[in-house]
Amino acid sequence: MGFNSTNNDSSLFTKFQDFFVIYILGYVDNKLITSNSFSTINQLISMLHNHFSLKDLGSLHYFLLSRFSWNRNDNIHLSQIKYIHNMLHETKMLGSNPQLTLMVYSLRLTLMVSSLLLTHDDTIVVIDPTFYHSIIGTQ
């Protein structure tokens, strides 16, 4: 089909043809297709549909825990509020007090935070590594 995998991300494929460019981003069984031409996208979807069982979900709204929206100038707004809310819920931190700035770097903590314990000598001890891995997205 003439697509090339990119050097930085093996799940991102590109194709440049005449005045058109098309990108396919794959994640497990989800595919995100975008181009500078709607007809090019439709042609590709039709061609793929001839070979695979597809479900076209239409315009992009959510992908990989991120919400996408467009304003009147077709600028894209990306939000991970749902992802952050889910993470706060999972870590039982929904009731935490939000801060407008980063934590003061010179502050020394000696308390238990979720599954991490910061000791007096500034060593971080992971109390429940399975829980910690699930929060940062690795297992």
PyMOL commands that set and color helices and strands:
alter all, ss='L'
color gray80, all
select helices_A, chain A and resi 38-51+81-90+129-136
alter helices_A, ss='H'
color red, helices_A
select strands_A, chain A and resi 4-5+12-17+20-27+30-35+62-63+66-70+76-79+112-113+116-118+124-126
alter strands_A, ss='S'
color yellow, strands_A
deselect
rebuild
show_as cartoon
